[in-house]
Amino acid sequence: MNDIEIFLDETAIKKRVKELGRKIDLAYADLNPVVVIVLKGSFVFASDLVRTLGTPLEIEFIRCRSYGSETTSSGVVEITMDLNMSIKSRHVLLVEDIVDTGLTARYLINHLLLKNPLSLKVCSFLHKPAKTVEDVKIDFCGFEAPDRFLIGYGLDFDEKYRELPFIGFLPPDDGEQKES
């Protein structure tokens, strides 16, 4: 872990999560939203986020994949676990760990819209604008990130590094190409 370059430390993360929580509370006051958490990457962020909220809410999970064991998206999104509850006529907040190409987020948004929610907003802890292929409106964004592979705070590379309390850059010897 000593060779991992830190992008966001624990203090910056905690501060921003609280700020996002205040904004979400204002947006969802008295609306009892369903918070749809995208597994596995956003579970740490979402856990911290929902504990900052004073708004009554319900929690649901969805799981998809588009990376496998690579550092770039395959471009093919597959839902591996769908919602267990109806979101019809409900206010929904989709919580993502990162929006980079936008392909996964767009796929999930379209999938959830087919379930006829009353409203649908997106909260993403990280956004990589340089990687964007598909524009997605992020209603609540934690941080913009550079075009490098990020790990920690729930984000992984081949199921490793999720436990890190910070966001760092994947070390070059672990799959990321060295920058020239």
N, CA, C and O of each residue as an XYZ file, in Angstrom:
720
protein
N       0.811     -1.210      0.000
C       0.000      0.000      0.000
C       0.849      1.267      0.000
O       0.353      2.359     -0.277
N       2.117      1.110      0.310
C       2.978      2.285      0.365
C       3.213      2.902     -1.010
O       3.561      4.079     -1.112
N       3.022      2.111     -2.070
C       3.276      2.632     -3.408
C       2.016      3.192     -4.068
O       2.041      3.549     -5.246
N       0.918      3.270     -3.318
C      -0.321      3.820     -3.866
C      -0.331      5.330     -3.673
O      -0.230      5.832     -2.554
N      -0.454      6.030     -4.772
C      -0.538      7.491     -4.734
C      -1.967      7.866     -4.359
O      -2.916      7.433     -5.014
N      -2.124      8.667     -3.313
C      -3.453      9.053     -2.829
C      -3.995     10.222     -3.645
O      -3.314     11.228     -3.851
N      -5.226     10.067     -4.100
C      -5.945     11.131     -4.807
C      -6.837     11.901     -3.831
O      -6.818     13.132     -3.817
N      -7.614     11.191     -3.022
C      -8.485     11.813     -2.016
C      -8.283     11.114     -0.684
O      -8.435      9.896     -0.582
N      -7.939     11.887      0.336
C      -7.738     11.276      1.643
C      -9.058     11.174      2.409
O     -10.085     11.690      1.969
N      -9.014     10.503      3.556
C     -10.216     10.267      4.358
C     -10.914     11.556      4.764
O     -12.144     11.621      4.751
N     -10.161     12.569      5.121
C     -10.742     13.841      5.570
C     -11.533     14.500      4.448
O     -12.659     14.948      4.664
N     -10.959     14.561      3.264
C     -11.653     15.177      2.118
C     -12.916     14.393      1.777
O     -13.949     14.981      1.457
N     -12.834     13.068      1.845
C     -13.991     12.227      1.530
C     -15.117     12.471      2.526
O     -16.258     12.702      2.126
N     -14.807     12.423      3.817
C     -15.832     12.618      4.855
C     -16.511     13.979      4.712
O     -17.732     14.084      4.825
N     -15.724     15.008      4.466
C     -16.271     16.363      4.320
C     -17.230     16.430      3.135
O     -18.327     16.976      3.251
N     -16.821     15.883      2.010
C     -17.659     15.954      0.800
C     -18.923     15.106      0.941
O     -19.985     15.507      0.465
N     -18.828     13.950      1.582
C     -20.008     13.105      1.774
C     -21.046     13.845      2.622
O     -22.241     13.774      2.335
N     -20.604     14.546      3.652
C     -21.538     15.336      4.481
C     -22.192     16.446      3.663
O     -23.390     16.697      3.798
N     -21.411     17.107      2.817
C     -21.956     18.167      1.956
C     -23.007     17.598      1.001
O     -24.071     18.190      0.818
N     -22.707     16.453      0.397
C     -23.673     15.823     -0.502
C     -24.939     15.439      0.260
O     -26.048     15.607     -0.248
N     -24.773     14.928      1.470
C     -25.927     14.562      2.292
C     -26.847     15.749      2.547
O     -28.069     15.612      2.488
N     -26.272     16.901      2.829
C     -27.100     18.104      3.055
C     -27.876     18.484      1.793
O     -29.054     18.836      1.865
N     -27.209     18.410      0.638
C     -27.876     18.747     -0.626
C     -28.993     17.754     -0.941
O     -30.065     18.148     -1.399
N     -28.748     16.489     -0.701
C     -29.760     15.463     -0.962
C     -30.935     15.613     -0.006
O     -32.088     15.455     -0.410
N     -30.654     15.917      1.254
C     -31.738     16.167      2.215
C     -32.652     17.290      1.733
O     -33.875     17.176      1.815
N     -32.072     18.354      1.237
C     -32.883     19.475      0.732
C     -33.721     19.054     -0.470
O     -34.886     19.433     -0.583
N     -33.134     18.281     -1.353
C     -33.829     17.869     -2.578
C     -34.947     16.869     -2.306
O     -35.932     16.827     -3.043
N     -34.807     16.069     -1.263
C     -35.767     14.993     -1.010
C     -36.579     15.175      0.272
O     -37.192     14.220      0.750
N     -36.592     16.377      0.833
C     -37.359     16.620      2.055
C     -38.799     16.167      1.857
O     -39.459     16.573      0.901
N     -39.284     15.325      2.766
C     -40.669     14.825      2.774
C     -41.040     13.972      1.558
O     -42.229     13.806      1.285
N     -40.073     13.426      0.820
C     -40.391     12.630     -0.374
C     -40.164     11.128     -0.193
O     -40.537     10.344     -1.066
N     -39.555     10.711      0.927
C     -39.309      9.292      1.199
C     -38.745      8.566     -0.027
O     -39.390      7.659     -0.555
N     -37.556      8.953     -0.483
C     -37.005      8.351     -1.699
C     -36.566      6.907     -1.506
O     -36.361      6.444     -0.384
N     -36.428      6.212     -2.625
C     -35.777      4.912     -2.654
C     -34.348      5.175     -3.137
O     -34.145      5.684     -4.240
N     -33.383      4.833     -2.324
C     -31.983      4.981     -2.692
C     -31.542      3.649     -3.294
O     -31.475      2.631     -2.605
N     -31.241      3.675     -4.599
C     -30.805      2.472     -5.305
C     -29.283      2.502     -5.374
O     -28.690      3.351     -6.040
N     -28.674      1.569     -4.680
C     -27.221      1.500     -4.558
C     -26.677      0.484     -5.563
O     -27.116     -0.665     -5.609
N     -25.715      0.934     -6.362
C     -25.116      0.065     -7.371
C     -23.966     -0.711     -6.727
O     -22.978     -0.133     -6.275
N     -24.124     -2.027     -6.699
C     -23.100     -2.905     -6.120
C     -22.083     -3.301     -7.175
O     -22.420     -3.387     -8.356
N     -20.900     -3.533     -6.786
C     -20.355     -3.529     -5.463
C     -19.676     -2.192     -5.149
O     -19.558     -1.816     -3.983
N     -19.241     -1.492     -6.161
C     -18.367     -0.332     -5.991
C     -18.870      0.778     -5.106
O     -18.073      1.425     -4.427
N     -20.167      1.023     -5.089
C     -20.648      2.184     -4.334
C     -21.089      1.858     -2.920
O     -21.598      2.740     -2.228
N     -20.910      0.613     -2.461
C     -21.439      0.264     -1.150
C     -20.813      1.065     -0.011
O     -21.527      1.420      0.927
N     -19.525      1.363     -0.045
C     -18.881      2.119      1.032
C     -19.388      3.560      1.018
O     -19.815      4.085      2.046
N     -19.338      4.194     -0.151
C     -19.833      5.559     -0.296
C     -21.297      5.655      0.111
O     -21.670      6.538      0.884
N     -22.126      4.758     -0.401
C     -23.562      4.804     -0.109
C     -23.836      4.612      1.372
O     -24.722      5.261      1.928
N     -23.094      3.738      2.008
C     -23.267      3.512      3.443
C     -22.982      4.788      4.225
O     -23.757      5.171      5.101
N     -21.876      5.440      3.911
C     -21.553      6.702      4.581
C     -22.584      7.772      4.254
O     -22.992      8.537      5.128
N     -23.003      7.824      2.997
C     -23.944      8.849      2.556
C     -25.300      8.725      3.246
O     -25.804      9.716      3.773
N     -25.897      7.550      3.256
C     -27.241      7.413      3.826
C     -27.245      7.699      5.322
O     -28.267      8.113      5.870
N     -26.108      7.482      5.993
C     -26.040      7.784      7.429
C     -25.967      9.278      7.698
O     -26.165      9.701      8.837
N     -25.688     10.092      6.678
C     -25.702     11.546      6.862
C     -27.093     12.130      6.625
O     -27.359     13.278      6.983
N     -27.976     11.340      6.023
C     -29.286     11.858      5.630
C     -30.268     11.859      6.801
O     -30.317     10.921      7.597
N     -31.038     12.927      6.883
C     -32.099     13.008      7.874
C     -33.447     12.683      7.259
O     -34.448     12.548      7.963
N     -33.464     12.558      5.947
C     -34.682     12.268      5.200
C     -35.038     10.792      5.346
O     -34.175      9.934      5.157
N     -36.298     10.476      5.679
C     -36.703      9.068      5.678
C     -36.535      8.500      4.263
O     -36.852      9.163      3.275
N     -36.036      7.278      4.184
C     -35.762      6.686      2.878
C     -35.864      5.178      2.961
O     -35.947      4.599      4.044
N     -35.856      4.560      1.800
C     -35.756      3.111      1.699
C     -34.533      2.820      0.843
O     -34.137      3.632      0.007
N     -33.947      1.662      1.059
C     -32.731      1.290      0.345
C     -32.986      0.043     -0.486
O     -33.618     -0.911     -0.033
N     -32.480      0.075     -1.712
C     -32.560     -1.068     -2.613
C     -31.215     -1.202     -3.315
O     -30.448     -0.242     -3.383
N     -30.929     -2.386     -3.836
C     -29.657     -2.648     -4.488
C     -29.868     -3.149     -5.911
O     -30.855     -3.815     -6.223
N     -28.910     -2.807     -6.757
C     -28.847     -3.335     -8.114
C     -27.376     -3.636     -8.369
O     -26.496     -2.951     -7.847
N     -27.117     -4.653     -9.163
C     -25.729     -5.003     -9.437
C     -25.549     -5.206    -10.935
O     -26.375     -5.825    -11.606
N     -24.459     -4.673    -11.428
C     -24.148     -4.851    -12.846
C     -22.645     -4.953    -13.002
O     -21.887     -4.728    -12.059
N     -22.229     -5.295    -14.210
C     -20.797     -5.354    -14.469
C     -20.526     -4.903    -15.899
O     -21.331     -5.081    -16.813
N     -19.330     -4.303    -16.040
C     -18.880     -3.915    -17.378
C     -17.362     -3.935    -17.467
O     -16.801     -3.664    -18.528
N     -16.690     -4.253    -16.363
C     -15.224     -4.238    -16.353
C     -14.583     -5.608    -16.343
O     -13.602     -5.824    -17.054
N     -15.097     -6.535    -15.568
C     -14.414     -7.819    -15.407
C     -13.093     -7.594    -14.699
O     -13.058     -6.928    -13.664
N     -12.010     -8.130    -15.228
C     -10.686     -7.996    -14.617
C      -9.816     -7.002    -15.371
O      -8.589     -7.060    -15.288
N     -10.433     -6.109    -16.092
C      -9.687     -5.141    -16.902
C      -9.727     -3.759    -16.256
O     -10.471     -3.532    -15.302
N      -8.920     -2.839    -16.782
C      -8.919     -1.463    -16.284
C      -9.710     -0.543    -17.205
O      -9.768      0.663    -16.968
N     -10.311     -1.088    -18.240
C     -11.180     -0.300    -19.111
C     -12.497     -1.039    -19.263
O     -12.543     -2.269    -19.240
N     -13.563     -0.273    -19.418
C     -14.891     -0.859    -19.559
C     -14.972     -1.665    -20.849
O     -14.401     -1.292    -21.874
N     -15.691     -2.770    -20.774
C     -15.896     -3.586    -21.976
C     -16.884     -2.918    -22.921
O     -16.944     -3.250    -24.105
N     -17.669     -1.964    -22.386
C     -18.696     -1.311    -23.180
C     -20.008     -2.071    -23.168
O     -21.027     -1.571    -23.643
N     -19.983     -3.279    -22.626
C     -21.186     -4.107    -22.526
C     -21.595     -4.161    -21.064
O     -20.830     -4.607    -20.209
N     -22.814     -3.701    -20.784
C     -23.311     -3.669    -19.412
C     -24.283     -4.822    -19.219
O     -25.160     -5.068    -20.047
N     -24.107     -5.512    -18.120
C     -24.980     -6.634    -17.793
C     -25.488     -6.460    -16.362
O     -24.696     -6.291    -15.434
N     -26.812     -6.503    -16.186
C     -27.379     -6.465    -14.838
C     -27.333     -7.881    -14.293
O     -27.907     -8.805    -14.870
N     -26.639     -8.038    -13.168
C     -26.500     -9.359    -12.567
C     -27.413     -9.548    -11.361
O     -27.589    -10.672    -10.889
N     -27.995     -8.461    -10.859
C     -28.983     -8.516     -9.791
C     -29.891     -7.297     -9.928
O     -29.428     -6.159     -9.849
N     -31.154     -7.536    -10.130
C     -32.105     -6.441    -10.320
C     -32.785     -6.091     -8.993
O     -32.590     -6.764     -7.981
N     -33.573     -5.039     -9.023
C     -34.309     -4.601     -7.841
C     -35.286     -5.679     -7.384
O     -35.806     -6.447     -8.194
N     -35.525     -5.726     -6.085
C     -36.524     -6.633     -5.524
C     -37.819     -5.910     -5.184
O     -38.832     -6.553     -4.911
N     -37.799     -4.593     -5.198
C     -38.991     -3.821     -4.851
C     -39.437     -2.983     -6.035
O     -38.643     -2.682     -6.927
N     -40.682     -2.615     -6.044
C     -41.205     -1.745     -7.093
C     -40.802     -0.302     -6.808
O     -40.859      0.159     -5.668
N     -40.398      0.394     -7.851
C     -40.108      1.828     -7.715
C     -41.131      2.662     -8.486
O     -40.959      3.868     -8.663
N     -42.184      2.008     -8.935
C     -43.233      2.713     -9.671
C     -43.817      3.823     -8.792
O     -44.192      3.600     -7.641
N     -43.881      5.029     -9.374
C     -44.423      6.219     -8.705
C     -43.650      6.586     -7.441
O     -44.214      7.161     -6.510
N     -42.366      6.254     -7.407
C     -41.510      6.604     -6.270
C     -40.420      7.559     -6.744
O     -40.051      7.563     -7.919
N     -39.914      8.362     -5.825
C     -38.745      9.191     -6.094
C     -37.519      8.316     -5.872
O     -37.383      7.685     -4.824
N     -36.632      8.278     -6.852
C     -35.488      7.368     -6.806
C     -34.188      8.155     -6.927
O     -34.053      9.055     -7.756
N     -33.241      7.787     -6.075
C     -31.888      8.320     -6.144
C     -30.960      7.153     -6.452
O     -30.809      6.247     -5.632
N     -30.341      7.167     -7.619
C     -29.384      6.151     -8.026
C     -28.003      6.565     -7.515
O     -27.522      7.650     -7.839
N     -27.368      5.708     -6.722
C     -26.064      6.024     -6.142
C     -24.990      5.170     -6.804
O     -24.986      3.944     -6.695
N     -24.079      5.855     -7.493
C     -22.971      5.238     -8.220
C     -21.651      5.589     -7.549
O     -21.536      6.625     -6.894
N     -20.659      4.726     -7.712
C     -19.328      5.046     -7.221
C     -18.619      5.999     -8.180
O     -17.994      6.971     -7.756
N     -18.723      5.707     -9.484
C     -17.999      6.517    -10.467
C     -18.725      6.487    -11.810
O     -19.208      5.444    -12.252
N     -18.789      7.630    -12.434
C     -19.271      7.718    -13.812
C     -18.062      8.123    -14.638
O     -17.554      9.238    -14.513
N     -17.607      7.205    -15.486
C     -16.488      7.556    -16.363
C     -16.965      7.629    -17.802
O     -17.155      8.736    -18.305
N     -17.170      6.525    -18.489
C     -17.658      6.608    -19.871
C     -19.119      7.054    -19.914
O     -19.565      7.651    -20.894
N     -19.853      6.761    -18.852
C     -21.282      7.070    -18.810
C     -22.140      5.933    -19.335
O     -23.363      5.977    -19.203
N     -21.530      4.921    -19.924
C     -22.295      3.823    -20.518
C     -23.078      3.026    -19.467
O     -24.255      2.727    -19.670
N     -22.442      2.688    -18.362
C     -23.126      1.934    -17.317
C     -24.230      2.777    -16.692
O     -25.351      2.300    -16.508
N     -23.918      4.023    -16.366
C     -24.929      4.899    -15.757
C     -26.127      5.085    -16.693
O     -27.274      5.023    -16.250
N     -25.868      5.313    -17.978
C     -26.959      5.482    -18.943
C     -27.804      4.211    -19.020
O     -29.033      4.283    -19.045
N     -27.158      3.060    -19.056
C     -27.867      1.789    -19.102
C     -28.762      1.626    -17.869
O     -29.926      1.242    -17.985
N     -28.211      1.921    -16.693
C     -28.990      1.800    -15.456
C     -30.142      2.797    -15.407
O     -31.246      2.449    -14.988
N     -29.895      4.015    -15.827
C     -30.959      5.025    -15.857
C     -32.095      4.561    -16.754
O     -33.260      4.604    -16.357
N     -31.766      4.123    -17.951
C     -32.803      3.645    -18.880
C     -33.554      2.448    -18.302
O     -34.774      2.345    -18.435
N     -32.819      1.554    -17.666
C     -33.431      0.374    -17.044
C     -34.411      0.787    -15.937
O     -35.523      0.265    -15.856
N     -33.992      1.712    -15.101
C     -34.856      2.157    -13.995
C     -36.049      2.969    -14.495
O     -37.138      2.871    -13.930
N     -35.861      3.759    -15.534
C     -36.978      4.537    -16.086
C     -38.087      3.639    -16.630
O     -39.257      4.022    -16.618
N     -37.728      2.453    -17.104
C     -38.736      1.495    -17.566
C     -39.645      1.028    -16.428
O     -40.725      0.491    -16.671
N     -39.206      1.234    -15.195
C     -39.980      0.833    -14.019
C     -40.885      1.958    -13.516
O     -41.509      1.833    -12.462
N     -40.955      3.058    -14.273
C     -41.866      4.183    -14.038
C     -41.757      4.866    -12.677
O     -42.758      5.012    -11.975
N     -40.548      5.283    -12.302
C     -40.449      6.065    -11.065
C     -41.050      7.450    -11.274
O     -41.155      7.926    -12.404
N     -41.437      8.085    -10.191
C     -41.966      9.445    -10.258
C     -40.847     10.416    -10.651
O     -41.056     11.351    -11.424
N     -39.673     10.172    -10.106
C     -38.489     10.956    -10.478
C     -37.260     10.074    -10.310
O     -37.282      9.085     -9.577
N     -36.185     10.451    -11.004
C     -34.938      9.710    -10.918
C     -33.782     10.697    -10.978
O     -33.634     11.436    -11.951
N     -32.967     10.702     -9.935
C     -31.764     11.532     -9.894
C     -30.564     10.627     -9.682
O     -30.683      9.500     -9.201
N     -29.398     11.155    -10.058
C     -28.157     10.387     -9.959
C     -27.202     11.080     -9.006
O     -26.991     12.290     -9.081
N     -26.631     10.293     -8.113
C     -25.554     10.744     -7.233
C     -24.350      9.862     -7.529
O     -24.430      8.638     -7.421
N     -23.243     10.479     -7.900
C     -22.020      9.721     -8.155
C     -20.899     10.319     -7.331
O     -20.691     11.532     -7.322
N     -20.183      9.453     -6.640
C     -19.077      9.923     -5.822
C     -17.989     10.549     -6.686
O     -17.411     11.573     -6.320
N     -17.710      9.933     -7.838
C     -16.665     10.421     -8.727
C     -17.179     10.537    -10.157
O     -18.089      9.815    -10.566
N     -16.586     11.451    -10.902
C     -16.894     11.612    -12.324
C     -15.587     11.884    -13.067
O     -14.782     12.724    -12.665
N     -15.404     11.142    -14.169
C     -14.231     11.355    -15.028
C     -14.700     11.969    -16.341
O     -14.993     11.241    -17.289
N     -14.776     13.286    -16.412
C     -15.263     13.924    -17.642
C     -14.435     13.592    -18.885
O     -14.975     13.562    -19.990
N     -13.142     13.343    -18.722
C     -12.282     13.048    -19.876
C     -12.638     11.724    -20.539
O     -12.311     11.511    -21.706
N     -13.305     10.832    -19.808
C     -13.655      9.508    -20.339
C     -15.069      9.459    -20.920
O     -15.462      8.444    -21.495
N     -15.833     10.536    -20.777
C     -17.246     10.513    -21.128
C     -17.477     10.207    -22.603
O     -16.947     10.871    -23.494
N     -18.286      9.178    -22.823
C     -18.740      8.781    -24.151
C     -20.236      9.072    -24.246
O     -20.734      9.520    -25.278
N     -20.933      8.810    -23.153
C     -22.385      8.993    -23.064
C     -22.664     10.010    -21.959
O     -22.390      9.755    -20.786
N     -23.215     11.172    -22.348
C     -23.522     12.199    -21.354
C     -24.620     11.730    -20.415
O     -25.663     11.237    -20.844
N     -24.358     11.895    -19.125
C     -25.306     11.538    -18.084
C     -25.374     12.721    -17.131
O     -24.344     13.240    -16.700
N     -26.581     13.143    -16.805
C     -26.728     14.224    -15.839
C     -26.487     13.659    -14.449
O     -27.203     12.767    -13.993
N     -25.472     14.189    -13.784
C     -25.180     13.809    -12.408
C     -25.714     14.932    -11.528
O     -25.178     16.040    -11.516
N     -26.775     14.629    -10.793
C     -27.431     15.648     -9.967
C     -26.627     15.986     -8.720
O     -26.647     17.123     -8.248
N     -25.922     14.997     -8.192
C     -25.100     15.187     -6.991
C     -23.761     14.499     -7.250
O     -23.689     13.273     -7.335
N     -22.702     15.303     -7.376
C     -21.380     14.751     -7.713
C     -20.390     15.075     -6.599
O     -20.298     16.214     -6.140
N     -19.658     14.059     -6.180
C     -18.663     14.253     -5.140
C     -17.441     14.981     -5.652
O     -17.135     16.086     -5.203
N     -16.741     14.365     -6.590
C     -15.491     14.926     -7.103
C     -15.326     14.603     -8.576
O     -15.806     13.575     -9.054
N     -14.643     15.490     -9.295
C     -14.181     15.166    -10.639
C     -12.814     14.501    -10.482
O     -12.010     14.886     -9.633
N     -12.578     13.511    -11.308
C     -11.338     12.735    -11.190
C     -10.578     12.748    -12.508
O     -11.169     12.888    -13.579
N      -9.260     12.600    -12.417
C      -8.453     12.522    -13.638
C      -8.644     11.178    -14.332
O      -9.208     10.242    -13.764
N      -8.176     11.104    -15.542
C      -8.303      9.899    -16.357
C      -7.224      8.880    -15.975
O      -6.309      8.588    -16.745
N      -7.369      8.357    -14.766
C      -6.494      7.289    -14.271
C      -7.373      6.293    -13.534
O      -8.467      6.641    -13.089
N      -6.909      5.072    -13.404
C      -7.705      4.040    -12.738
C      -7.632      4.240    -11.233
O      -6.548      4.280    -10.652
N      -8.804      4.366    -10.605
C      -8.899      4.674     -9.184
C      -9.288      3.446     -8.373
O     -10.039      2.586     -8.833
N      -8.760      3.385     -7.163
C      -9.048      2.280     -6.248
C      -9.307      2.835     -4.852
O      -8.954      3.972     -4.540
N      -9.929      2.011     -4.026
C     -10.165      2.375     -2.633
C     -11.563      2.913     -2.420
O     -12.257      3.276     -3.370
N     -11.971      2.961     -1.152
C     -13.277      3.471     -0.755
C     -14.394      2.789     -1.559
O     -15.350      3.429     -1.997
N     -14.240      1.477     -1.736
C     -15.222      0.675     -2.456
C     -14.837      0.356     -3.885
O     -15.304     -0.639     -4.437
N     -13.998      1.174     -4.497
C     -13.571      0.927     -5.877
C     -12.463     -0.121     -5.881
O     -11.603     -0.139     -5.001
N     -12.501     -0.990     -6.884
C     -11.549     -2.088     -6.897
C     -10.846     -2.226     -8.242
O     -11.211     -1.610     -9.244
N      -9.832     -3.058     -8.206
C      -9.242     -3.619     -9.407
C      -9.220     -5.117     -9.179
O      -8.497     -5.605     -8.311
N     -10.000     -5.842     -9.945
C     -10.064     -7.302     -9.847
C     -10.349     -7.745     -8.405
O      -9.723     -8.668     -7.884
N     -11.315     -7.056     -7.779
C     -11.793     -7.334     -6.416
C     -10.784     -6.985     -5.319
O     -10.994     -7.370     -4.169
N      -9.714     -6.281     -5.625
C      -8.736     -5.864     -4.614
C      -8.866     -4.360     -4.360
O      -9.300     -3.611     -5.236
N      -8.492     -3.932     -3.171
C      -8.355     -2.529     -2.761
C      -9.650     -1.867     -2.270
O      -9.601     -0.706     -1.862
N     -10.797     -2.542     -2.289
C     -12.050     -1.908     -1.854
C     -11.968     -1.383     -0.426
O     -12.613     -0.388     -0.094
N     -11.182     -2.040      0.418
C     -11.135     -1.737      1.845
C     -10.354     -0.475      2.193
O     -10.410     -0.013      3.332
N      -9.637      0.080      1.245
C      -8.836      1.270      1.530
C      -9.738      2.437      1.932
O     -10.778      2.649      1.308
N      -9.360      3.195      2.960
C     -10.202      4.303      3.424
C     -10.050      5.584      2.603
O     -10.640      6.610      2.941
N      -9.278      5.530      1.551
C      -9.013      6.682      0.693
C      -9.180      6.257     -0.760
O      -9.339      5.073     -1.057
N      -9.142      7.243     -1.665
C      -9.131      6.960     -3.100
C      -7.694      7.175     -3.580
O      -7.087      8.216     -3.332
N      -7.172      6.171     -4.267
C      -5.818      6.271     -4.791
C      -5.774      5.822     -6.238
O      -6.770      5.368     -6.802
N      -4.613      5.958     -6.813
C      -4.391      5.523     -8.193
C      -3.829      4.102     -8.182
O      -2.951      3.783     -7.380
N      -4.328      3.269     -9.055
C      -3.837      1.903     -9.168
C      -2.346      1.943     -9.496
O      -1.936      2.603    -10.451
N      -1.531      1.234     -8.703
C      -0.087      1.214     -9.008
C       0.166      0.604    -10.382
O      -0.514     -0.348    -10.765
N       1.125      1.132    -11.126
C       1.401      0.645    -12.484
C       1.670     -0.858    -12.553
O       1.307     -1.503    -13.536
N       2.292     -1.413    -11.536
C       2.609     -2.844    -11.576
C       1.386     -3.721    -11.326
O       1.487     -4.946    -11.396
N       0.219     -3.110    -11.031
C      -1.000     -3.870    -10.761
C      -2.023     -3.761    -11.890
O      -3.184     -4.123    -11.697
N      -1.629     -3.282    -13.036
C      -2.558     -3.275    -14.147
C      -2.674     -1.962    -14.882
O      -3.094     -1.941    -16.039
N      -2.312     -0.861    -14.242
C      -2.415      0.432    -14.904
C      -1.159      0.649    -15.750
O      -0.044      0.364    -15.312
N      -1.353      1.148    -16.941
C      -0.209      1.423    -17.792
C       0.541      2.627    -17.257
O      -0.060      3.609    -16.823
N       1.840      2.538    -17.293
C       2.658      3.661    -16.831
C       2.480      4.840    -17.763
O       2.420      4.701    -18.985
N       2.397      6.009    -17.142
C       2.275      7.234    -17.942
C       3.656      7.634    -18.448
O       4.652      7.492    -17.739
N       3.703      8.129    -19.663
C       4.997      8.521    -20.209
C       5.247      9.987    -20.025
O       6.295     10.490    -20.429
